[in-house]
Amino acid sequence: MSVVRSLLFYLVFYTGSVFFSLSAYIVAVIAPKRVRPVPDAWSRFHRLCLDIVGIKVREIGPRHSGPALYAIKHESFFEAIDAPNTLDFPVPFGKEELFRIPGWGHAAKTYGAVTVMRDQGAKGLRAMLAEARTYIDSGRPLVIFPEGTRIPHGERPPLQSGFAGLYKMLGLPVIPVAVDSGPLYHRWWKRPGTITLQFFDPIEPGLPRDEIEARVHAAINALNA
């Protein structure tokens, strides 16, 4: 049954995703200031599609308001797709290759996103900072996966070095978010169950690197037993 449900999920979700991607690109070209509703609707559509495979989502802890850097555990595509549904008009950090996808890349940059250039060292960090700072005054939440890529459930790699640099230079509070999507979502045949998003209290700016990394690392792995 899980195989049949998963195949139906892929058919419905990815067919719908083609429609949303094309719509986002068209709106981004002709009316860029009105692009937001399309990705937001795509994220809500994804939540509805999760019902096909019997996956529910629950949240622990309150969502917070005001500008902040959200550091989210990344175990599957769920976290990236769900970001516009989880947060209010988020600005995600995404790897450079994603923005080269025809149509989608233009729509994503119009919506608002920061390019992560992982192979350019200090130059890449400066470029990320410059992009991220353009969104701070808007009050939009910034979203980063501080471990750098999808991590199998149960693994706890150290945070990428760029995270501490962003934290220091942006001067924003950090809100860690733990996620346990891997066992259910990150597989060919999805499993029914509940994905948990656990929001932690904001961590103030200005802490030493060792302390902020340790606190964020512990928090985002709170569901990673």
C-alpha positions in Angstrom: 0.0 0.0 0.0 2.9 2.4 0.8 4.2 1.9 -2.8 0.8 2.7 -4.3 0.3 5.8 -2.1 3.8 7.0 -2.9 3.3 6.7 -6.6 0.1 8.6 -6.4 1.8 11.3 -4.3 4.6 11.7 -6.9 2.0 11.9 -9.7 -0.2 14.5 -8.0 2.5 16.6 -6.4 5.0 16.8 -9.3 2.2 17.3 -11.9 1.0 20.2 -9.7 4.5 21.4 -9.2 4.9 21.9 -13.0 1.9 24.1 -12.9 3.1 26.1 -9.9 6.6 26.5 -11.3 5.4 27.8 -14.7 2.9 30.1 -13.0 5.6 31.5 -10.7 7.9 32.1 -13.6 5.2 33.9 -15.6 4.2 36.1 -12.7 7.8 36.8 -11.9 8.3 38.1 -15.4 5.1 40.2 -15.9 4.3 41.2 -12.3 7.3 40.5 -10.0 5.8 42.2 -6.9 2.9 39.7 -7.0 4.9 36.5 -7.2 4.7 35.6 -3.5 1.2 33.9 -3.5 2.4 31.2 -6.0 5.2 29.6 -4.0 3.1 30.0 -0.8 0.2 28.1 -2.5 2.7 25.5 -3.8 3.9 24.9 -0.2 0.3 24.5 1.0 -0.5 22.2 -1.9 2.5 20.0 -0.7 1.0 19.8 2.8 -2.3 18.6 1.2 -0.4 16.0 -0.9 1.2 14.6 2.3 -2.3 13.3 3.2 -2.0 10.8 0.3 0.9 9.0 2.0 -0.5 9.4 5.5 2.0 12.0 6.7 0.9 14.6 9.2 2.8 17.6 10.5 2.9 18.8 14.1 4.6 21.8 15.6 6.1 22.1 19.1 6.8 25.5 20.6 5.5 28.9 19.3 6.4 30.5 16.0 8.2 33.8 16.6 7.8 37.2 15.0 10.3 39.7 13.9 13.5 39.4 11.9 15.7 36.4 12.8 18.0 33.8 11.3 16.2 30.4 11.4 18.6 27.5 11.6 16.7 24.4 10.6 17.7 20.7 10.6 17.7 19.4 7.0 16.8 15.7 6.6 14.8 15.7 3.4 13.2 18.0 0.7 10.3 18.4 3.1 12.0 21.3 5.0 12.7 23.3 1.9 9.3 22.8 0.3 7.5 23.5 3.6 9.4 26.7 4.4 6.7 29.1 3.0 4.1 27.2 5.0 6.1 27.1 8.2 7.2 30.7 8.2 5.8 34.0 7.1 7.4 34.9 3.7 10.8 33.4 4.4 14.1 34.1 2.6 15.8 30.8 2.1 19.5 30.3 1.6 20.0 27.9 -1.4 22.9 26.5 -3.2 24.0 28.2 -6.4 23.1 25.3 -8.7 19.4 25.7 -7.8 19.2 29.2 -9.2 20.5 28.0 -12.6 17.3 25.9 -13.2 15.5 27.6 -16.1 12.4 29.5 -15.0 12.5 28.2 -11.5 15.7 30.1 -10.6 14.3 33.4 -11.8 11.1 32.9 -9.9 13.0 31.9 -6.7 15.2 35.0 -6.8 12.1 37.2 -7.5 10.4 35.7 -4.5 13.5 36.4 -2.4 16.4 34.0 -1.8 20.1 34.2 -0.9 22.6 32.3 -3.1 25.1 30.0 -1.3 28.4 29.8 -3.2 30.0 27.0 -1.3 33.2 26.8 -3.3 34.2 30.5 -3.1 35.3 30.8 0.6 35.4 34.3 1.9 34.3 35.8 -1.3 31.1 33.7 -1.2 30.5 34.6 2.4 30.7 38.3 1.6 28.3 37.9 -1.3 25.8 36.0 0.9 26.0 38.7 3.6 25.4 41.4 1.0 22.3 39.6 -0.3 21.0 38.7 3.2 21.3 42.3 4.5 19.0 43.5 1.7 16.1 41.6 3.5 16.8 42.5 7.1 14.9 45.8 7.1 11.9 44.0 5.6 11.5 41.9 8.7 11.4 38.7 6.7 12.8 35.6 8.4 16.0 34.2 6.9 16.3 30.5 6.6 19.5 28.4 6.6 20.3 24.8 6.9 23.5 25.1 9.0 24.7 21.6 8.3 24.9 22.5 4.6 23.0 19.7 3.0 20.5 16.9 3.7 21.7 14.7 6.6 20.4 11.2 7.3 18.3 10.9 10.4 20.5 9.9 13.4 23.7 11.7 12.1 25.0 14.9 13.7 27.7 16.5 11.6 29.3 19.7 12.7 27.8 23.0 11.4 29.3 24.5 8.3 31.8 27.3 9.1 29.8 29.9 7.2 27.0 29.7 9.7 29.0 31.4 12.5 30.2 34.1 10.1 26.6 34.9 9.1 25.5 34.9 12.7 28.3 37.3 13.7 27.9 39.7 10.8 24.1 39.9 10.5 23.6 40.6 14.2 20.3 38.7 14.2 18.9 36.4 16.9 19.0 32.7 15.8 15.9 30.5 16.2 16.8 26.8 15.9 14.3 24.4 14.5 14.5 20.6 14.9 12.9 18.3 12.3 12.6 14.6 12.1 11.3 14.2 8.5 14.0 11.7 7.4 12.5 8.4 8.4 9.1 9.1 6.8 9.9 11.4 3.8 13.4 10.9 2.6 12.8 7.6 0.9 11.4 6.4 -2.4 8.3 4.9 -0.6 7.0 7.3 1.9 5.9 6.0 5.3 2.8 7.2 7.2 3.4 9.0 10.4 4.0 12.4 11.9 6.8 14.8 11.1 7.6 17.1 14.0 8.9 20.7 13.8 10.2 21.9 17.1 10.8 25.6 17.5 13.2 26.8 20.2 13.5 30.2 21.9 15.6 32.8 20.1 19.3 32.9 20.9 20.6 36.4 21.2 23.2 37.8 18.8 26.8 38.4 19.9 27.8 35.1 21.5 31.2 33.5 20.9 31.5 31.2 18.0 31.9 28.0 20.1 28.8 28.8 22.2 26.4 29.7 19.3 27.5 26.6 17.4 27.1 24.3 20.3 23.7 25.6 21.2 22.3 25.5 17.7 23.8 22.1 17.0 22.2 20.7 20.2 18.8 22.3 19.5 18.4 21.3 15.8 19.3 17.7 16.7 16.9 17.5 19.6 14.6 15.1 17.6 17.5 13.1 16.1 17.6 10.2 18.5 
